[in-house]
Amino acid sequence: MGTQWENFLQNLGEWEGSFTRLSPTGTQLEDTPTRLSLEGLDENQQARLTLRFFAPGGDWQKDSPVKKVVQEYQSLGRHILFFDSGAFSQSSMQLSPVSTFLIEFGFIWGNRRLRAVHQFAVGGEAERFTLVREKRVGAGATENPPLTLEQLLGRWEGSAQTLFPDLRNAETFRTTLELQRTGTEGVDQRISLANGDDRPHEIGSTGRVDGPILEFEGGSHPVRVLMLPDGASLTFPLRVEVGQMFFLEAGWLIEPNLRQRLIAYYGPRGEWSSLTLVTERKVG
């Protein structure tokens, strides 16, 4: 397993894309073209990120940016965790009732990247989401179609790795996910997690289909799933609050039978407790 810095460097390059801002129902609010450069300095002992934003409908090859953000890195804090693939998440370390709450998820696969930001308002209400679709400049990569329920139906098997903000040893386990339709407007989901020879831990839930939205309303922690462009999905509760454990998730259907999910878990005090990357393949 690489160091956090080595894993961070998997994202070096020039990336063109867009920041698409969304409401909690998935309605597009704004779409901004971008170009991101992440370059290594001093033999990759340091790195510089330059992010340029262009006017909606603009062209980064022809137009001047309307905003530019530059940030240099010499080390990484506990608020950001990277996997060997370069996938990552950076999160508020603690949910607070007096400030906004943010988490960014990032995937990388070959010449493509997908990032997603969940934002919760002061008080914990789901407020705004940002979907970032990027491809390496000059690589000719193409975007996937919008995610559909039919693409997710079936049985998925894979492996998962969990990292911790306190940098204790990572944990690995096997996963199974089954998603089936129930009637015309329902879905049934079954998740199984197995670590070594231990008996699998199983989680079941039922949901309601509302166009590109899945609502899992049963139990004490109802969650919503948005199915989005480029094979992306976002999973979140409509409200988060201190005193109640919760999780946030982003998914990416990279290929028809290959999907990754990043899941951040938060403890009862609202603290960021772990981050899991699931890589799963459709087997039935």
ZATOR-599336 format. One line per 5 residues: their letters; for each residue x, y negated, z negated of N, C-alpha, C. Coordinates in pm, whole numbers, plus 50000, padded with zeros to 5 digits. Atoms other than C-alpha are relative to their C-alpha. Layout:
BEGIN
A> X:Y:Z:X:Y:Z:X:Y:Z  ...
//
This chain:
BEGIN
MGTQW> 50085:50120:50000:50000:50000:50000:50088:49876:50000  49922:50121:49992:50136:49660:50097:49973:49905:49884  50024:50103:50100:50175:49365:49866:49889:49908:50047  50103:50095:49963:49907:49100:49858:50050:49904:50109  49945:50093:49901:50135:48867:50056:50014:50068:50137
ENFLQ> 49988:49927:49874:50211:49131:50321:49864:50021:50065  50134:49980:49945:49840:49201:50361:49942:49869:50054  50041:50133:49954:49768:48828:50392:50057:49971:50138  49934:50029:49873:50017:48809:50681:49940:50076:50117  50069:49931:49891:49802:49054:50882:49912:49903:50080
NLGEW> 50089:50097:49935:49593:48745:50967:50073:49892:50078  49926:50101:49924:49873:48545:51132:49952:49995:50144  50036:50015:49860:49788:48406:51473:49916:49877:50026  50088:50109:49955:49576:48160:51670:49863:50059:50027  50135:49945:49992:49202:48219:51640:49902:49892:50043
EGSFT> 50107:50090:49958:48920:48048:51830:49867:50059:49958  50128:49947:50045:48566:48072:51703:49900:49892:49971  50103:50095:50037:48275:47897:51542:49956:50026:49856  50063:49993:50132:48127:47823:51199:49851:49980:50020  50144:50009:49986:47754:47898:51208:49937:49995:49862
RLSPT> 50062:50017:50130:47563:47765:50908:49856:50052:50007  50128:49931:50001:47252:47962:50810:49925:49973:49871  50084:50007:50119:46961:47931:50570:49991:50139:49938  50016:49867:50061:46881:48216:50325:49908:50094:50077  50081:49914:49914:46635:48345:50588:50069:50032:50131
GTQLE> 49926:49975:49878:46903:48355:50859:49978:49899:50110  50022:50103:49899:46780:48045:51045:50128:49921:50023  49879:50076:49970:47067:47873:51224:49977:49851:49977  50009:50142:50031:47122:47520:51092:50098:49918:50081  49896:50075:49930:47440:47421:51274:50103:50099:50052
DTPTR> 49894:49916:49946:47709:47572:51495:50115:49911:50045  49886:50088:49979:48057:47417:51503:50116:50079:50058  49883:49932:49945:48339:47529:51737:50124:49971:49914  49880:50014:50082:48672:47585:51560:50120:50064:50068  49876:49930:49966:49033:47676:51616:50084:50005:49873
LSLEG> 49922:49980:50121:49237:47822:51332:50137:50055:50036  49863:49953:49983:49614:47863:51328:50055:50039:49864  49932:49957:50122:49787:48069:51059:50139:50045:50042  49863:49973:49955:50163:48061:51111:50092:50026:49881  49902:49972:50102:50445:48209:50908:50116:49902:50008
LDENQ> 49887:50092:50009:50725:47978:50792:50109:50064:49916  49887:49953:50080:51074:48045:50654:50001:50152:49994  50000:49854:49987:51074:48404:50782:49884:50063:49922  50126:49953:50061:50718:48451:50656:50001:49997:49848  50003:50019:50145:50807:48353:50301:49894:49896:49961
QARLT> 50106:50097:50017:50554:48072:50341:49906:50010:50120  50095:50000:49887:50252:48018:50565:49924:49868:50001  50078:50124:49986:50061:47721:50701:49872:50031:50077  50130:49987:49935:49690:47724:50786:49956:49864:50050  50054:50122:49942:49557:47459:51023:49865:50034:50063
LRFFA> 50136:49973:49953:49182:47457:51085:49944:49872:50060  50056:50115:49929:49033:47220:51344:49853:50026:50030  50143:49996:49970:48661:47152:51373:49970:49905:50117  50037:50080:49885:48505:47021:51694:49850:49970:49996  50141:50038:49997:48173:46853:51768:49916:50116:50052
PGGDW> 50087:49894:49949:47879:47094:51819:49990:49993:50152  50002:49995:49855:47885:47205:52180:50132:49960:50064  49872:50044:49949:48245:47085:52214:50089:50115:50043  49905:49902:49947:48546:47264:52364:50136:49968:49940  49872:50027:50065:48867:47301:52162:50114:49982:50099
QKDSP> 49895:50014:49900:49068:47318:52486:50002:49861:50062  50009:50129:49933:48949:46976:52604:49980:49883:49903  50041:50108:50088:48819:46775:52308:50094:49986:49880  49927:50024:50123:48985:46617:52007:49917:50048:49882  50077:49953:50116:48888:46765:51670:49936:49885:49925
VKKVV> 50065:50101:50084:48644:46575:51450:50048:50012:49855  49950:49980:50135:48808:46719:51137:50113:50101:50007  49888:49905:50007:49135:46894:51054:50036:50025:49855  49961:49959:50135:49226:47086:50739:50133:50074:50009  49870:49935:50002:49588:47184:50665:50028:50046:49857
QEYQS> 49968:49945:50132:49689:47410:50377:50122:50088:50011  49879:49918:50001:50026:47565:50295:49998:50095:49881  50000:49895:50101:50078:47885:50099:50143:50046:49973  49875:49936:50042:50378:48012:49904:49972:50123:49914  50044:49886:50080:50184:48256:49687:49848:50002:50002
LGRHI> 50145:49983:50002:49831:48380:49631:49952:50013:49856  50055:49994:50135:49615:48336:49322:49909:50120:49981  50088:49889:50034:49386:48582:49148:49863:49987:50064  50133:50022:49942:49083:48430:49322:49989:50056:50141  50004:49944:49865:49178:48601:49651:50067:50136:49999
LFFDS> 49949:49864:49997:49232:48973:49716:50002:50050:50144  49981:49948:49865:49365:49138:50035:50019:50151:49998  49976:49859:49976:49349:49497:50157:50109:50017:50106  49892:49975:49905:49615:49663:50373:49966:49957:50142  50042:50034:49865:49413:49597:50688:50003:49850:50027
GAFSQ> 50013:50145:49988:49412:49221:50621:49863:49951:49960  50132:50039:50051:49047:49224:50511:50017:49941:49860  49980:50070:50126:48996:49000:50210:49870:49941:49947  50106:50083:50057:48769:48807:49980:50062:49899:49906  49962:50098:50101:48816:48486:49786:49871:49947:49938
SSMQL> 50125:50025:50071:48562:48402:49519:50023:49906:49883  50002:50063:50131:48476:48175:49234:50022:50109:49897  49970:49897:50100:48617:48362:48935:49888:50018:49900  50102:49997:50105:48319:48280:48717:49877:49923:50046  50126:50070:49975:47954:48194:48775:49975:49900:49888
SPVST> 50026:50105:50098:47872:47865:48602:49864:49937:50027  50131:50062:49979:47528:47708:48546:50009:49853:50041  49986:50143:49970:47672:47361:48620:50080:49974:50127  49925:50021:49876:47853:47416:48951:49954:50099:50106  50033:49909:49891:47805:47575:49292:50088:50125:49990
FLIEF> 49931:49872:50006:47916:47934:49337:50025:50046:50143  49962:49966:49864:48105:48050:49648:50078:50130:50004  49913:49888:49968:48253:48365:49792:50013:50010:50151  49973:49977:49859:48415:48426:50131:50046:50144:50018  49957:49867:49959:48448:48770:50290:50066:49989:50136
GFIWG> 49932:50004:49871:48689:48831:50578:50040:50138:50049  49961:49875:49936:48736:49124:50817:50092:49969:50118  49917:50012:49881:48999:49174:51086:50011:50136:50065  49990:49875:49925:49004:49439:51357:50060:49969:50136  49935:50030:49873:49255:49412:51640:50005:49851:50024
NRRLR> 49996:50141:49961:49202:49080:51812:49873:49924:49961  50124:50064:50044:48878:48995:51633:50000:49985:49849  50023:50020:50143:48791:48854:51294:49854:49960:49979  50133:50044:50042:48460:48807:51115:50011:49957:49855  50000:50048:50138:48421:48596:50803:49859:49951:49965
AVHQF> 50132:50044:50045:48117:48507:50595:50013:49938:49862  49999:50070:50128:48061:48264:50308:49858:49999:49943  50124:50011:50076:47782:48297:50050:50014:49877:49909  49998:50117:50089:47696:47972:49870:49871:49995:49919  50113:50011:50090:47469:47943:49567:50004:49863:49933
AVGGE> 50009:50136:50054:47348:47605:49437:50016:50002:49848  50004:50014:50145:47381:47474:49083:49865:50054:49951  50122:49933:50045:47127:47684:48893:49987:50140:50053  49995:49862:49955:47201:47999:49096:49916:50038:50119  50083:49966:49884:46962:47977:49392:50086:50016:50125
AERFT> 49933:49984:49871:47087:48113:49725:49972:49876:50084  50016:50131:49937:47150:47794:49921:50035:50001:50149  49954:50009:49861:47349:47837:50241:50105:50107:50026  49904:49897:49960:47555:48091:50432:50070:49953:50126  49923:50035:49882:47826:48051:50693:50057:50126:50062
LVREK> 49946:49888:49925:47909:48311:50957:50108:49947:50094  49886:50044:49920:48251:48270:51120:50042:50115:50092  49961:49898:49902:48317:48466:51440:50122:49950:50075  49874:50045:49942:48672:48450:51572:50063:50110:50086  49922:49908:49918:48888:48608:51841:50137:49939:50024
RVGAG> 49864:50048:49980:49259:48584:51901:50010:49928:50134  49990:50081:49879:49339:48313:52155:50075:50077:50109  49937:49937:49886:49416:48460:52497:49989:50151:50007  50005:49854:50005:49334:48820:52402:49883:50058:50079  50114:49952:49923:49007:48844:52595:49902:50084:49921
ATENP> 50093:49923:50084:48818:48993:52300:49857:49950:50022  50141:50035:49981:48437:48995:52322:49922:50022:49870  50084:49993:50119:48165:48951:52061:49897:50112:50015  50105:49897:50001:47922:49224:51962:49862:49936:50007  50137:50051:50004:47545:49184:52007:49952:49983:49855
PLTLE> 50057:50011:50135:47331:49085:51706:49966:50137:49943  50027:49874:50068:47287:49362:51451:49850:50029:50000  50140:49958:50007:46962:49560:51461:49988:50115:49900  50024:49890:50093:46805:49804:51218:50028:50134:50066  49981:49872:49931:46817:50080:51479:50147:50041:50000
QLLGR> 49857:49968:50002:47198:50056:51484:50045:50055:49865  49961:49959:50134:47212:50115:51109:49936:50131:49956  50069:49878:50041:46970:50407:51088:50087:50122:50018  49925:49876:49990:47124:50747:51022:50089:50022:49878  49910:49963:50109:47399:50894:50806:50141:49949:50030
WEGSA> 49865:50056:49989:47734:50720:50749:50087:50061:49890  49906:49946:50097:48034:50880:50580:50132:49924:50010  49877:50076:49996:48352:50704:50479:50078:50005:49872  49915:50012:50118:48607:50605:50223:49999:49855:49954  50003:50133:50057:48633:50308:49992:50120:49981:49909
QTLFP> 49894:50038:50092:48903:50126:49800:49954:49879:49921  50039:50110:50086:48843:49897:49505:50123:49932:49942  49896:50082:50059:49075:49614:49402:49941:49919:49885  50044:50072:50119:49060:49417:49078:50076:49867:49988  49934:50129:50015:49132:49048:49011:50115:50000:49899
DLRNA> 49890:49993:50096:49356:49146:48717:50115:50086:50053  49895:49928:49928:49564:49349:48970:50037:50134:49935  49978:49861:50045:49530:49682:48787:50000:50090:50122  49989:49908:49887:49578:49990:49005:49868:50014:50075  50119:49984:49916:49338:50027:49296:49939:50137:49979
ETFRT> 50071:49873:50008:49077:50303:49295:49944:50034:50138  50055:49955:49872:48960:50511:49593:49892:50105:49976  50107:49902:50011:48650:50722:49648:49935:50021:50136  50072:49967:49877:48432:50880:49916:49859:49941:49994  50133:50060:49996:48104:50729:50029:49912:50068:50105
TLELQ> 50101:49958:49903:47787:50838:50203:49884:49901:49992  50116:50089:49994:47507:50606:50315:49901:50058:50101  50106:49955:49910:47178:50721:50465:49889:49896:50000  50108:50098:49985:46920:50478:50599:49898:50055:50099  50106:49943:49917:46588:50602:50734:49876:49910:49996
RTGTE> 50128:50072:49997:46262:50440:50842:49896:50077:49920  50117:49941:50065:45951:50502:50634:49879:49923:50051  50111:50072:49938:45645:50413:50836:50051:49897:50099  49964:50100:49900:45651:50109:51061:50073:49880:49941  49940:50120:50059:45770:49847:50811:50085:50029:49877
GVDQR> 49922:49965:50118:45970:50037:50551:50130:50071:50034  49875:49927:49987:46322:50176:50504:50033:50064:49866  49956:49929:50120:46468:50422:50257:50152:50012:50008  49854:49999:50001:46836:50392:50157:50051:50087:49886  49937:49916:50101:47048:50648:49973:50151:49985:50013
ISLAN> 49855:50017:50004:47409:50582:49871:50058:50098:49900  49931:49905:50087:47645:50841:49724:50147:49961:49991  49860:50036:50024:47984:50762:49568:50064:50115:49923  49933:49886:50064:48231:51039:49475:50147:49969:49982  49860:50023:50035:48568:51011:49302:50061:50133:49957
GDDRP> 49939:49873:50034:48780:51328:49309:49897:50111:49992  50091:49887:50018:48595:51630:49177:49877:49963:49916  50114:50042:50081:48348:51424:48976:49870:50015:50078  50131:49993:49938:47980:51464:49044:49966:49865:50063  50030:50127:49933:47868:51200:49300:49899:49917:49922
HEIGS> 50097:50094:50056:47692:50892:49170:49908:49957:50113  50095:50028:49893:47375:50837:49373:49909:49883:49964  50084:50119:50015:47174:50518:49423:49896:50002:50110  50107:50002:49901:46838:50503:49598:49920:49872:49992  50084:50120:49998:46626:50207:49706:49912:50003:50123
TGRVD> 50090:50012:49886:46334:50131:49934:49985:49854:50036  50007:50137:49954:46297:49822:50146:49888:49978:50099  50104:50042:49906:46061:49629:50367:50067:49926:50116  49943:50060:49880:46143:49527:50725:49918:49878:50040  50065:50123:49956:46066:49169:50826:50087:49939:50110
GPILE> 49915:50046:49890:46222:49114:51169:50146:50033:49972  49858:49974:50027:46600:49072:51119:50036:49996:49852  49979:50005:50145:46556:49075:50739:49951:50130:49938  50043:49888:50083:46544:49372:50502:49986:49949:49857  50024:50042:50138:46392:49306:50161:49993:50124:49911
FEGGS> 50001:49892:50099:46481:49550:49883:49952:49939:49869  50064:50077:50107:46238:49424:49619:49978:50081:49873  50022:49919:50119:46218:49715:49377:50112:49985:49899  49899:50004:50105:46404:49734:49049:50020:49862:49943  49975:50126:50071:46551:49460:48836:50086:49903:50079
HPVRV> 49911:50085:49922:46784:49324:49106:49959:50002:50148  50040:50004:49859:46594:49258:49433:50107:49932:50085  49900:50059:49910:46825:49185:49727:49943:49987:50140  50037:50023:49860:46790:49059:50083:50119:50032:50088  49898:49973:49900:46984:49178:50387:49964:49923:50127
LMLPD> 50016:50070:49872:47025:48948:50689:50079:50073:50106  49931:49941:49886:47110:49113:51022:50027:49889:50100  49954:50122:49935:47310:48861:51224:50079:50028:50127  49919:49982:49879:47509:48801:51546:50132:50071:49973  49871:49933:50002:47828:48997:51622:50001:50123:49909
GASLT> 50008:49880:50083:47705:49299:51427:50017:49975:49852  49978:50038:50140:47724:49113:51096:49875:50022:49916  50110:49996:50095:47511:49160:50787:50046:49935:49871  49974:50060:50130:47488:48971:50458:49898:50053:49902  50088:49946:50103:47342:49118:50138:50018:49918:49873
FPLRV> 49990:50090:50115:47257:48903:49837:49867:49994:49926  50124:50031:50073:47004:48836:49560:49962:49855:50029  50043:50138:49975:46796:48521:49603:50043:49906:49888  49955:50081:50113:46921:48405:49264:50101:50080:49919  49903:49937:50090:47225:48480:49047:50002:49919:49870
EVGQM> 49997:50070:50128:47253:48398:48678:50087:50074:49900  49919:49943:50107:47480:48452:48381:49910:50086:49912  50077:49906:50080:47365:48748:48172:49943:50114:50081  50053:49896:49912:47278:48962:48472:50106:50040:50101  49902:49952:49901:47521:49175:48671:49941:49992:50141
FFLEA> 50049:50007:49862:47498:49135:49048:50116:50034:50094  49898:49977:49897:47681:49214:49372:49965:49920:50124  50015:50068:49872:47732:49034:49703:50077:50079:50105  49940:49913:49898:47815:49205:50031:49994:49935:50137  50001:50030:49857:47911:49139:50391:50036:50127:50074
GWLIE> 49972:49882:49919:47911:49407:50661:50029:49961:50143  49965:50026:49859:48049:49429:51015:49994:50131:50076  50007:49886:49909:47944:49683:51277:50103:49973:50111  49888:50028:49910:48278:49683:51462:49979:50068:50134  50033:49920:49883:48183:49957:51706:49869:50072:49969
PNLRQ> 50130:49939:50028:47853:50147:51748:50002:50102:49886  49993:49898:50104:47974:50422:51512:50105:49969:49893  49899:50039:50098:48221:50226:51297:49957:49870:49932  50043:50117:50076:48130:49984:51021:50088:49982:49877  49932:50032:50125:48309:49808:50735:49907:49913:49916
RLIAY> 50074:50084:50093:48156:49654:50425:50093:49954:49888  49929:50055:50115:48308:49428:50160:49896:49967:49893  50098:50015:50108:48129:49430:49823:50071:49943:49878  49946:50062:50120:48207:49197:49534:49903:50022:49885  50082:49973:50117:48081:49291:49188:50032:49898:49890
YGPRG> 49987:50099:50108:48020:49052:48898:49939:50057:49873  50042:49945:50128:47986:49141:48531:49892:49919:49932  50113:50065:50068:47722:49035:48276:50028:49855:49960  49968:50139:50031:47907:48710:48196:50020:49917:50126  49983:50070:49873:47917:48619:48564:50142:50002:50052
EWSSL> 49860:49996:49959:48284:48709:48598:50019:50095:50119  49967:49915:49887:48427:48852:48921:50077:50121:49947  49940:49883:50061:48508:49210:48823:50074:50090:50099  49932:49912:49905:48606:49394:49144:49957:49968:50143  50027:50014:49857:48613:49401:49525:50023:50133:50066
TLVTE> 49991:49870:49935:48548:49711:49736:49989:49984:50151  50007:49991:49855:48618:49773:50105:49959:50141:50038  50050:49871:49952:48415:50055:50262:50021:50006:50151  49987:49973:49855:48511:50195:50604:49925:50129:50027  50089:49885:49982:48244:50432:50731:49968:50022:50148
RKVG> 50034:49962:49863:48156:50618:51048:49866:50071:50003  50131:49938:49986:47817:50728:51173:50018:50144:50045  49983:49858:49972:47787:51105:51172:49867:50068:50034  50128:49939:49972:47417:51160:51228:49887:49900:49996
//
